């Protein structure tokens, strides 16, 4: 369990350092509205899945 939390923390730190949220959102919306909706829904499901894995 603790090992998974360390990976999650490292992953979140990597995402925070490498991606600018405004830049990422701008690129998503340039690709198209439906693409943006699909990507946002997938990211939300991924976050929910990771939180469930960590809490177990």
Buried (B, 14 or more C-beta within 10 A) or exposed (E): EEEEEEEBEEEEEEEEEEEEEEEEEEEBEEEEEEEBEEBEEEEEEEEEEBEEEEEE
